[in-house]
């Protein structure tokens, strides 16, 4: 008989509820954002710049933000940043309603949202290990990934693309309300759970010294460093590939603007499958093999998207790629939760994201330049290189994943 799995607890449920609210708003903008950018400009490089500006804060601010999250109450940080995101979405709604939005204003707002998301992601991921036991972390991360997939892929993105063609202000108005709801829900999490794991000691240590400590920890842990570098290289290639996806879909695959949001459903179906399978595959085959297969599948179908002869083949490749990346993301975050002590998690999370997500804007910008030659070319170049990286790192990822699993079982 299958053992009954323990509840993840009321504190995690509150955090999860706030995440659901924000992901609904984010899902609407996942489709509406690129469509709005395409209305404001038809320059492929400027379209690619949208993704670059959103990711740039990870390069600039992730390390100091991670240090801050380790020093102060994480619940308060998460609540304040959601209030800020609600305000930014409300201002964008006003500009759109007055027909005063320019590409410059839109990209500035996007950059501010990117800063907020760095804070939100770091605080959320730092909270997860404080709310769950080690044997619950993969389940918790699977639930988070599943909600992300459903709300952004099945609900938000298709709805956002459709609503955008009817009322251009609606996606941002709904996003503002969803962030406000998330901010209120986060305040119900107990202070004792949300406090920084080493807050008392952290406040007595200089901020700069703490930042240096996080960087030094990652640099000296060679296995962790190699994992981060590998992930950064893969993320760079994926952003080269998908930088101008909206133009590839509209101009090469000839997908109508009103149906663009539905395209995300294909990736969401695959991602939902990956979220469901990840924890089960880890239990059956081991975390290491599941991780290595996940990223190899993702890279392969990233490349094949560029060869897709029609929208149906493109959607199929998106679905299979989404399956792989969802499983990879869940197990990778669980791996990091196992390898990194929670009292310094914010700093290490910020340091690694500086490398991983900080390279993404550069990849997006390069993808935008390449797409000026041919809109298929970013997929082909980014896909080939990512497949090579995945195959080269297969054995290392498998061994590290299996080692972390043994440590978790013995803890």
C-alpha positions as CSV (number, residue, x, y, z in Angstrom):
1,X,0.0,0.0,0.0
2,X,1.3,3.5,-0.9
3,X,2.2,5.4,2.2
4,X,0.1,8.5,3.1
5,X,2.1,11.6,2.5
6,X,2.1,14.2,5.2
7,X,0.5,17.6,4.8
8,X,2.9,20.4,3.8
9,X,1.4,22.5,6.6
10,X,-0.6,25.7,6.9
11,X,2.4,28.1,6.6
12,X,3.4,26.6,3.3
13,X,-0.3,26.8,2.2
14,X,-0.3,30.5,2.9
15,X,2.9,31.0,0.9
16,X,1.5,28.8,-1.9
17,X,-1.7,30.9,-1.9
18,X,0.3,34.1,-2.4
19,X,2.2,32.4,-5.2
20,X,-1.0,31.4,-6.9
21,X,-2.2,35.0,-6.8
22,X,1.0,36.4,-8.3
23,X,1.3,33.7,-11.0
24,X,-2.2,34.4,-12.2
25,X,-1.2,38.0,-12.8
26,X,2.2,37.0,-14.3
27,X,0.4,34.6,-16.6
28,X,-1.7,37.3,-18.1
29,X,1.4,39.4,-18.9
30,X,3.4,36.4,-20.2
31,X,1.3,36.8,-23.4
32,X,0.2,40.4,-23.2
33,X,3.7,41.8,-22.5
34,X,5.3,40.6,-25.8
35,X,2.2,41.5,-27.7
36,X,2.3,45.0,-26.3
37,X,6.0,45.3,-27.1
38,X,5.2,44.2,-30.7
39,X,2.6,46.9,-30.9
40,X,5.0,49.6,-29.7
41,X,7.9,48.5,-32.0
42,X,8.6,45.9,-34.8
43,X,12.3,46.0,-34.3
44,X,13.5,42.4,-33.5
45,X,16.4,43.8,-31.3
46,X,14.0,45.9,-29.3
47,X,11.6,43.0,-28.9
48,X,14.5,40.9,-27.5
49,X,15.5,43.8,-25.3
50,X,12.2,43.3,-23.4
51,X,13.4,40.0,-22.0
52,X,16.9,41.3,-21.4
53,X,15.7,44.3,-19.3
54,X,13.5,42.0,-17.2
55,X,16.4,39.7,-16.5
56,X,19.1,42.4,-16.0
57,X,18.3,43.0,-12.3
58,X,19.6,39.5,-11.6
59,X,23.0,40.5,-12.9
60,X,23.0,43.8,-11.1
61,X,21.3,43.2,-7.8
62,X,20.9,39.5,-7.0
63,X,23.8,39.3,-4.6
64,X,23.0,42.3,-2.4
65,X,19.3,41.4,-2.4
66,X,20.2,37.8,-1.3
67,X,22.3,39.2,1.5
68,X,19.4,41.5,2.5
69,X,17.0,38.5,2.6
70,X,19.3,36.7,5.0
71,X,19.4,39.6,7.3
72,X,15.8,40.7,7.7
73,X,12.3,39.2,8.1
74,X,11.4,37.4,4.9
75,X,7.7,37.7,5.3
76,X,8.0,41.5,5.5
77,X,10.2,41.6,2.4
78,X,7.8,39.5,0.4
79,X,4.7,41.5,1.5
80,X,6.3,44.9,0.7
81,X,7.6,43.8,-2.7
82,X,4.1,42.5,-3.7
83,X,2.6,45.9,-2.8
84,X,5.3,47.5,-5.0
85,X,4.5,45.2,-7.9
86,X,0.8,46.0,-7.5
87,X,1.6,49.7,-7.7
88,X,3.8,49.3,-10.9
89,X,1.0,47.4,-12.6
90,X,-1.5,50.0,-11.6
91,X,0.7,52.8,-13.1
92,X,1.0,50.9,-16.4
93,X,-2.8,50.5,-16.5
94,X,-3.2,54.2,-16.1
95,X,-0.7,55.0,-18.9
96,X,-2.4,52.5,-21.2
97,X,-5.9,53.9,-20.4
98,X,-4.6,57.4,-21.2
99,X,-2.9,56.2,-24.4
100,X,0.4,57.6,-23.1
101,X,2.5,54.5,-22.9
102,X,5.8,54.6,-24.9
103,X,8.3,51.8,-25.4
104,X,10.7,53.7,-23.0
105,X,8.2,53.9,-20.2
106,X,7.1,50.3,-20.7
107,X,10.7,49.0,-20.6
108,X,11.5,51.1,-17.5
109,X,8.5,49.6,-15.7
110,X,9.7,46.2,-16.8
111,X,13.1,46.8,-15.3
112,X,11.5,47.8,-12.0
113,X,9.3,44.6,-12.1
114,X,12.5,42.6,-12.7
115,X,14.0,44.1,-9.5
116,X,10.9,43.2,-7.5
117,X,10.9,39.6,-8.9
118,X,14.5,39.2,-7.8
119,X,13.5,40.1,-4.2
120,X,10.3,37.9,-4.4
121,X,12.0,34.8,-5.8
122,X,14.9,35.0,-3.3
123,X,12.6,35.5,-0.3
124,X,10.2,32.7,-1.5
125,X,12.9,30.1,-2.1
126,X,14.6,31.0,1.2
127,X,11.3,30.4,3.0
128,X,10.5,27.0,1.5
129,X,13.2,25.0,3.5
130,X,12.1,26.7,6.8
131,X,8.5,25.4,6.2
132,X,9.1,21.9,5.0
133,X,11.0,18.9,6.1
134,X,13.8,17.5,3.8
135,X,11.6,14.7,2.5
136,X,8.8,17.2,1.7
137,X,10.9,19.7,-0.4
138,X,10.6,18.0,-3.7
139,X,6.8,17.7,-3.2
140,X,6.7,21.4,-2.3
141,X,8.7,22.4,-5.3
142,X,6.5,20.2,-7.5
143,X,3.4,22.0,-6.2
144,X,5.0,25.4,-6.8
145,X,6.0,24.4,-10.4
146,X,2.6,22.9,-11.0
147,X,0.8,26.1,-10.0
148,X,3.2,28.1,-12.1
149,X,2.5,25.9,-15.1
150,X,-1.3,25.9,-14.7
151,X,-1.8,29.6,-13.9
152,X,0.7,30.9,-16.5
153,X,0.2,28.3,-19.2
154,X,-3.4,27.1,-19.0
155,X,-5.1,30.1,-17.5
156,X,-3.0,33.3,-17.6
157,X,-1.3,33.2,-21.0
158,X,-4.2,32.1,-23.2
159,X,-6.5,34.5,-21.3
160,X,-4.0,37.3,-21.5
161,X,-3.5,37.0,-25.2
162,X,-7.3,37.0,-25.8
163,X,-8.1,39.8,-23.4
164,X,-5.3,41.9,-24.8
165,X,-7.0,42.0,-28.2
166,X,-10.3,43.1,-26.5
167,X,-9.1,45.5,-23.8
168,X,-5.4,46.4,-23.8
169,X,-5.5,47.7,-20.2
170,X,-7.2,44.6,-18.7
171,X,-4.2,42.3,-18.2
172,X,-2.3,44.9,-16.1
173,X,-5.4,45.9,-14.1
174,X,-5.9,42.2,-13.1
175,X,-2.2,41.8,-12.3
176,X,-2.3,44.8,-9.9
177,X,-5.2,43.2,-8.0
178,X,-3.5,39.8,-7.9
179,X,-0.3,41.3,-6.4
180,X,-2.3,43.2,-3.8
181,X,-4.1,40.0,-2.8
182,X,-0.7,38.2,-2.5
183,X,0.8,40.9,-0.3
184,X,-2.1,40.7,2.1
185,X,-1.9,36.9,2.3
186,X,1.8,36.9,3.0
187,X,1.2,39.0,6.1
188,X,-0.7,36.1,7.7
189,X,2.5,33.9,7.7
190,X,3.9,33.8,11.3
191,X,6.9,36.1,12.0
192,X,8.8,33.3,13.6
193,X,8.7,31.2,10.4
194,X,9.6,34.1,8.1
195,X,12.5,35.5,10.1
196,X,16.0,35.2,8.5
197,X,17.5,31.9,9.6
198,X,20.6,33.6,11.0
199,X,19.1,37.0,11.5
200,X,20.5,37.7,15.0
201,X,24.1,36.9,13.9
202,X,23.6,38.5,10.5
203,X,22.7,41.9,11.9
204,X,26.0,42.0,13.9
205,X,28.1,41.3,10.7
206,X,28.8,44.0,8.1
207,X,26.6,43.8,5.0
208,X,29.6,43.8,2.6
209,X,31.4,41.1,4.6
210,X,28.3,38.9,4.3
211,X,28.1,39.4,0.5
212,X,31.8,38.4,0.3
213,X,31.1,35.4,2.4
214,X,28.4,34.2,0.0
215,X,30.6,34.6,-3.0
216,X,33.5,32.9,-1.3
217,X,31.3,29.9,-0.2
218,X,30.2,29.3,-3.8
219,X,33.7,29.8,-5.2
220,X,35.2,27.3,-2.7
221,X,32.5,24.6,-3.2
222,X,33.8,23.3,-6.6
223,X,30.9,20.9,-7.3
224,X,28.3,23.6,-6.5
225,X,30.2,26.1,-8.6
226,X,30.4,23.7,-11.6
227,X,26.6,23.1,-11.3
228,X,26.0,26.9,-11.3
229,X,28.3,27.5,-14.3
230,X,26.7,24.6,-16.3
231,X,23.2,26.0,-15.5
232,X,24.3,29.5,-16.5
233,X,25.6,28.3,-19.8
234,X,22.3,26.5,-20.5
235,X,20.2,29.5,-19.5
236,X,22.3,31.7,-21.8
237,X,21.7,29.4,-24.8
238,X,18.0,29.1,-24.1
239,X,17.6,32.8,-24.1
240,X,19.5,33.1,-27.3
241,X,17.0,30.6,-28.8
242,X,13.8,32.2,-27.5
243,X,14.6,35.9,-27.5
244,X,12.3,36.7,-30.5
245,X,9.8,33.8,-30.0
246,X,6.8,36.2,-30.5
247,X,8.1,37.3,-33.9
248,X,8.9,33.6,-34.8
249,X,5.4,32.6,-33.9
250,X,3.7,35.5,-35.7
251,X,5.8,35.9,-38.8
252,X,7.3,32.4,-39.5
253,X,4.6,30.1,-38.0
254,X,1.9,32.6,-39.0
255,X,0.0,32.3,-35.8
256,X,-2.7,35.0,-35.4
257,X,-2.1,37.5,-32.7
258,X,-5.3,36.6,-30.8
259,X,-4.0,32.9,-30.6
260,X,-0.5,33.7,-29.4
261,X,-1.5,33.1,-25.8
262,X,-2.8,29.7,-26.7
263,X,0.6,28.7,-28.0
264,X,1.8,28.8,-24.4
265,X,-0.7,26.1,-23.6
266,X,1.4,23.6,-25.5
267,X,4.5,24.3,-23.4
268,X,2.2,24.3,-20.3
269,X,0.8,20.9,-21.0
270,X,4.3,19.5,-21.2
271,X,5.4,21.4,-18.1
272,X,2.5,20.2,-16.1
273,X,3.4,16.6,-17.0
274,X,7.0,17.4,-16.0
275,X,5.9,18.8,-12.7
276,X,3.8,15.7,-12.0
277,X,6.5,13.2,-13.0
278,X,9.6,15.0,-11.4
279,X,9.2,13.8,-7.8
280,X,8.0,10.3,-8.9
281,X,10.9,9.9,-11.4
282,X,13.3,11.0,-8.7
283,X,12.0,8.3,-6.3
284,X,12.0,5.6,-8.9
285,X,15.3,6.3,-10.8
286,X,17.2,8.6,-8.5
287,X,17.4,12.4,-8.5
288,X,20.6,12.4,-10.5
289,X,19.4,10.5,-13.5
290,X,16.1,12.4,-13.5
291,X,17.9,15.7,-13.5
292,X,20.3,14.8,-16.3
293,X,17.6,13.4,-18.5
294,X,15.4,16.5,-17.9
295,X,17.9,19.0,-19.1
296,X,18.9,16.8,-22.1
297,X,15.3,16.6,-23.2
298,X,14.9,20.3,-22.8
299,X,17.9,21.2,-24.9
300,X,17.0,18.7,-27.7
301,X,13.5,20.1,-28.2
302,X,14.7,23.7,-27.9
303,X,16.8,23.0,-31.0
304,X,14.0,21.2,-32.8
305,X,11.6,24.2,-32.4
306,X,13.8,26.0,-34.9
307,X,13.3,23.2,-37.5
308,X,9.5,23.0,-36.9
309,X,7.8,23.1,-40.4
310,X,4.4,24.2,-39.1
311,X,2.6,25.5,-35.9
312,X,1.6,22.0,-34.9
313,X,5.2,20.7,-34.9
314,X,6.3,23.8,-33.2
315,X,3.7,23.3,-30.4
316,X,4.7,19.7,-30.0
317,X,8.4,20.6,-29.6
318,X,7.3,23.3,-27.0
319,X,5.3,20.7,-25.1
320,X,8.2,18.2,-24.9
321,X,10.7,20.9,-24.1
322,X,8.3,22.2,-21.4
323,X,8.1,18.7,-19.9
324,X,11.9,18.5,-19.6
325,X,12.4,22.0,-18.2
326,X,9.7,21.6,-15.5
327,X,11.2,18.4,-14.2
328,X,14.7,20.0,-14.3
329,X,13.6,23.1,-12.5
330,X,11.9,21.2,-9.7
331,X,14.7,18.8,-9.1
332,X,17.4,21.5,-9.5
333,X,15.8,23.7,-6.8
334,X,15.5,20.6,-4.5
335,X,19.1,19.9,-5.2
336,X,20.1,23.5,-4.2
337,X,17.9,23.2,-1.0
338,X,19.9,20.1,-0.1
339,X,23.3,21.5,-0.8
340,X,23.1,25.1,0.6
341,X,22.7,25.8,4.3
342,X,19.5,27.8,4.9
343,X,21.1,30.5,7.0
344,X,23.1,31.6,3.9
345,X,20.6,30.5,1.3
346,X,19.7,34.0,0.2
347,X,23.3,35.0,-0.4
348,X,24.2,31.8,-2.3
349,X,20.9,31.9,-4.2
350,X,21.6,35.5,-5.2
351,X,25.2,34.8,-6.2
352,X,24.3,31.8,-8.4
353,X,21.3,33.7,-9.9
354,X,23.7,36.6,-10.7
355,X,25.6,34.2,-12.9
356,X,22.7,32.1,-14.2
357,X,20.0,34.8,-14.8
358,X,22.5,37.6,-15.2
359,X,23.8,36.0,-18.4
360,X,20.2,35.7,-19.8
361,X,19.8,39.3,-20.9
362,X,23.1,39.0,-22.8
363,X,21.8,35.8,-24.5
364,X,18.5,37.5,-25.3
365,X,20.3,40.5,-26.8
366,X,22.5,38.2,-28.9
367,X,19.5,36.2,-30.0
368,X,17.8,39.5,-31.1
369,X,20.8,40.4,-33.3
370,X,21.0,36.9,-34.8
371,X,17.3,37.0,-35.6
372,X,17.9,40.0,-37.9
373,X,19.5,37.4,-40.2
374,X,16.8,34.8,-39.9
375,X,14.2,34.2,-37.2
376,X,14.9,30.4,-37.1
377,X,18.6,30.9,-36.6
378,X,18.5,31.7,-32.8
379,X,16.8,28.4,-32.1
380,X,19.3,26.5,-34.2
381,X,22.4,28.0,-32.7
382,X,21.2,28.2,-29.1
383,X,19.7,24.7,-29.4
384,X,22.9,23.0,-30.8
385,X,25.1,24.5,-28.1
386,X,22.7,23.6,-25.3
387,X,22.5,20.0,-26.4
388,X,26.3,19.8,-26.4
389,X,26.5,21.3,-22.9
390,X,23.8,18.9,-21.6
391,X,25.5,15.8,-23.0
392,X,29.0,16.9,-21.7
393,X,27.5,17.5,-18.2
394,X,25.3,14.4,-18.1
395,X,27.6,12.3,-15.9
396,X,28.4,15.1,-13.5
397,X,24.8,16.1,-12.9
398,X,23.8,12.5,-12.4
399,X,26.5,11.9,-9.8
400,X,25.9,15.2,-7.9
401,X,22.1,14.6,-7.8
402,X,22.6,11.1,-6.4
403,X,25.1,12.3,-3.8
404,X,22.6,15.0,-2.5
405,X,19.9,12.5,-2.3
406,X,22.0,10.2,-0.1
407,X,22.8,13.2,2.2
408,X,19.1,14.1,2.5
409,X,18.2,10.5,3.4
410,X,20.9,10.3,6.1
411,X,20.0,13.7,7.6
